[in-house]
Amino acid sequence: MKKILSLFLTLAIVIGLFVPAASAEPTTGATTTEFAFLVTSDLHGQIYSTDYSAGYEASGTGTTGLTRIATYIKQMRAKYGENLYLADLGDTIQGAPLTYYYAFNKPEADDPAMKAFRTLGYDLWVPGNHEFNYGLDILNRQMDYLTSAASGKETPAAIMAANYLDAQARKADPNSWKTWKNYKPYEIREFDGQPQHPQVGHPRQLGGHPLCGHLRDL
């Protein structure tokens, strides 16, 4: 999955959207609800701000990495509280020595990327194509951890995979839209009691979008 923005991360967008709290029609004195989306993408294992091509003494002095973004996330959470929606759009675990080492040499340990998402309170993670580089055994282990019950300061994140379909269900019914591992194809989220209906999700709803040509059975 090629992303439009940077290879290591995309500190994408904080969008302030104002939604009437009582009625779709503007009325005098109506209150508003302000909420924001904060989206990262293409971390490629860059959890710490470390340049792995530099010497050890330069560790932690880089300008990229999820630890740098964490500061901004805290600022936005202080501003928006529960009305902040935090998501990552994949290509997360492949690309840096740290995540490679834990994937192949520390299967009993918590994956550092998934742990960071859980600790920072991410709401959503979408698998990218590079998540499959290490094989399904590793990926399933990481996803099971990401979605596991809250523990200490960690909270689970949802996984959405509308374009990854269940292979067995498709064999039984070629028209089946059952998602892989029953991950949700979309979500309706409420902010201050106002349900927000996203215009993304199930492949059937995407019409002629190019995504429809890239469905995968797993």
C-alpha positions as CSV (number, residue, x, y, z in Angstrom):
1,M,0.0,0.0,0.0
2,K,1.7,3.1,-1.2
3,K,1.0,6.2,0.9
4,I,1.1,9.7,-0.4
5,L,3.1,11.2,2.4
6,S,6.5,10.4,4.0
7,L,8.2,7.0,4.3
8,F,8.7,7.1,8.0
9,L,5.6,8.7,9.3
10,T,2.8,11.0,8.4
11,L,1.7,13.4,11.1
12,A,-1.3,13.8,9.1
13,I,-4.1,15.9,10.1
14,V,-5.9,17.5,12.9
15,I,-9.3,18.4,11.4
16,G,-11.6,20.5,13.6
17,L,-15.1,19.6,12.5
18,F,-18.0,21.4,13.9
19,V,-21.2,19.3,14.2
20,P,-24.6,20.5,15.5
21,A,-25.3,18.7,18.7
22,A,-29.1,18.9,18.5
23,S,-30.2,19.1,14.9
24,A,-29.0,18.8,11.3
25,E,-30.6,22.2,10.6
26,P,-28.8,25.3,12.0
27,T,-30.8,26.8,14.8
28,T,-30.3,29.9,16.9
29,G,-28.2,29.2,20.0
30,A,-27.3,25.6,18.9
31,T,-24.3,24.1,20.6
32,T,-21.4,22.6,18.6
33,T,-19.1,19.7,19.2
34,E,-15.4,20.0,18.2
35,F,-13.5,16.8,17.5
36,A,-10.3,15.9,15.7
37,F,-8.6,13.1,13.8
38,L,-4.9,12.5,14.2
39,V,-3.5,10.1,11.8
40,T,0.0,8.5,11.4
41,S,1.2,6.3,8.6
42,D,4.3,4.5,7.3
43,L,6.3,4.4,10.5
44,H,8.2,1.4,9.2
45,G,9.5,0.5,12.6
46,Q,10.7,4.0,13.5
47,I,9.4,3.9,17.1
48,Y,12.3,5.7,18.7
49,S,13.9,8.8,17.2
50,T,17.0,6.9,16.3
51,D,19.0,7.0,13.1
52,Y,20.1,3.3,12.8
53,S,22.8,4.2,10.3
54,A,24.6,6.4,12.8
55,G,26.7,5.5,15.8
56,Y,25.3,4.5,19.1
57,E,26.2,7.9,20.6
58,A,23.6,9.4,18.2
59,S,20.8,7.2,19.6
60,G,17.6,9.2,20.3
61,T,18.8,12.4,18.6
62,G,16.8,11.9,15.4
63,T,13.9,14.1,14.3
64,T,11.5,11.3,13.3
65,G,9.8,8.5,15.2
66,L,6.7,7.8,17.2
67,T,8.3,9.1,20.4
68,R,8.5,12.5,18.7
69,I,4.8,12.3,17.7
70,A,3.9,11.2,21.2
71,T,4.4,14.8,22.5
72,Y,2.0,16.2,19.9
73,I,-0.5,13.5,20.7
74,K,-0.4,14.5,24.4
75,Q,-1.0,18.1,23.4
76,M,-4.0,17.2,21.2
77,R,-5.4,14.9,23.9
78,A,-5.2,17.8,26.4
79,K,-7.2,20.0,24.0
80,Y,-9.8,17.5,22.7
81,G,-10.0,14.9,25.5
82,E,-12.2,12.0,24.5
83,N,-13.0,13.8,21.2
84,L,-9.7,13.0,19.8
85,Y,-9.6,10.0,17.4
86,L,-6.2,8.5,16.9
87,A,-5.4,6.2,14.0
88,D,-2.5,4.6,12.2
89,L,-2.8,3.5,8.5
90,G,-0.2,0.8,8.4
91,D,3.2,-0.2,7.1
92,T,4.2,-0.1,10.8
93,I,6.3,-3.1,11.8
94,Q,8.7,-3.6,8.9
95,G,11.7,-1.4,8.2
96,A,13.8,-0.9,11.3
97,P,16.1,-3.2,13.3
98,L,14.1,-2.7,16.5
99,T,10.9,-4.2,15.2
100,Y,12.7,-6.8,13.1
101,Y,14.5,-8.0,16.2
102,Y,11.4,-8.3,18.3
103,A,9.4,-10.0,15.5
104,F,11.9,-12.8,14.9
105,N,14.0,-13.1,18.1
106,K,11.6,-12.1,20.9
107,P,8.3,-13.8,20.1
108,E,7.5,-14.0,23.8
109,A,7.8,-10.3,24.3
110,D,5.3,-7.6,23.5
111,D,5.8,-6.1,20.1
112,P,7.2,-2.6,20.6
113,A,5.1,-0.9,17.9
114,M,1.9,-2.5,19.1
115,K,2.9,-1.6,22.7
116,A,3.4,2.0,21.7
117,F,0.0,2.2,20.1
118,R,-1.7,0.7,23.2
119,T,0.2,3.0,25.5
120,L,-0.6,6.2,23.5
121,G,-4.3,5.2,23.3
122,Y,-4.6,4.7,19.6
123,D,-8.2,4.0,18.6
124,L,-7.6,2.3,15.2
125,W,-4.9,0.5,13.2
126,V,-5.2,-0.5,9.6
127,P,-2.8,-3.2,8.3
128,G,-0.6,-2.1,5.4
129,N,0.9,-4.3,2.7
130,H,4.3,-4.4,4.5
131,E,2.7,-5.9,7.6
132,F,2.7,-9.2,5.7
133,N,6.5,-9.2,5.0
134,Y,7.2,-11.2,8.2
135,G,4.5,-13.8,7.6
136,L,1.1,-14.4,9.1
137,D,2.3,-16.1,12.3
138,I,4.1,-12.9,13.4
139,L,1.4,-10.6,12.1
140,N,-1.4,-12.6,13.9
141,R,0.6,-12.5,17.1
142,Q,1.1,-8.7,16.9
143,M,-2.6,-8.1,16.0
144,D,-3.8,-10.3,18.8
145,Y,-1.7,-8.3,21.3
146,L,-2.9,-5.0,19.9
147,T,-6.6,-5.9,20.3
148,S,-6.1,-7.7,23.7
149,A,-7.8,-6.5,26.9
150,A,-6.6,-3.3,28.6
151,S,-3.7,-3.8,31.1
152,G,-2.2,-1.2,33.3
153,K,-1.7,1.9,31.2
154,E,-2.3,0.1,27.9
155,T,-5.7,0.0,26.1
156,P,-6.6,-2.0,23.0
157,A,-6.9,-0.6,19.6
158,A,-9.5,-1.7,17.0
159,I,-8.3,-3.2,13.7
160,M,-10.3,-2.5,10.5
161,A,-9.6,-4.4,7.3
162,A,-12.5,-3.9,4.9
163,N,-10.5,-5.1,1.9
164,Y,-9.1,-8.3,3.6
165,L,-11.8,-11.0,3.3
166,D,-12.1,-14.4,4.9
167,A,-10.9,-17.1,2.5
168,Q,-13.0,-19.9,3.8
169,A,-16.2,-17.8,3.7
170,R,-15.4,-16.8,0.1
171,K,-14.9,-20.4,-0.9
172,A,-18.4,-21.3,0.5
173,D,-19.9,-18.1,-1.0
174,P,-18.0,-16.1,-3.6
175,N,-20.2,-13.2,-2.8
176,S,-19.4,-13.2,0.9
177,W,-18.1,-10.0,2.4
178,K,-17.0,-11.5,5.7
179,T,-13.8,-9.8,6.8
180,W,-10.6,-11.6,7.8
181,K,-10.7,-12.5,11.5
182,N,-14.0,-10.7,11.7
183,Y,-12.3,-7.3,11.9
184,K,-14.8,-4.5,11.5
185,P,-15.1,-3.0,8.0
186,Y,-16.1,0.4,9.4
187,E,-17.0,2.1,12.6
188,I,-19.5,4.7,13.7
189,R,-18.1,6.8,16.5
190,E,-19.9,9.1,18.8
191,F,-18.5,12.4,20.0
192,D,-20.3,14.0,22.9
193,G,-23.3,11.9,22.0
194,Q,-23.4,12.7,18.3
195,P,-23.0,9.7,16.0
196,Q,-20.6,10.5,13.2
197,H,-21.1,8.5,10.0
198,P,-17.8,8.0,8.1
199,Q,-17.8,7.8,4.3
200,V,-15.3,4.9,4.3
201,G,-15.5,1.2,5.1
202,H,-17.1,-1.7,3.3
203,P,-15.7,-2.4,-0.2
204,R,-19.2,-2.5,-1.6
205,Q,-19.8,1.1,-0.5
206,L,-16.7,2.4,-2.3
207,G,-18.1,2.1,-5.8
208,G,-15.4,2.7,-8.4
209,H,-12.7,3.4,-5.9
210,P,-9.4,1.7,-6.9
211,L,-9.4,-0.1,-3.5
212,C,-12.1,-2.4,-4.9
213,G,-9.6,-3.9,-7.3
214,H,-7.3,-4.9,-4.5
215,L,-9.3,-7.2,-2.3
216,R,-7.4,-10.1,-0.7
217,D,-8.5,-13.4,0.7
218,L,-6.8,-14.6,3.8
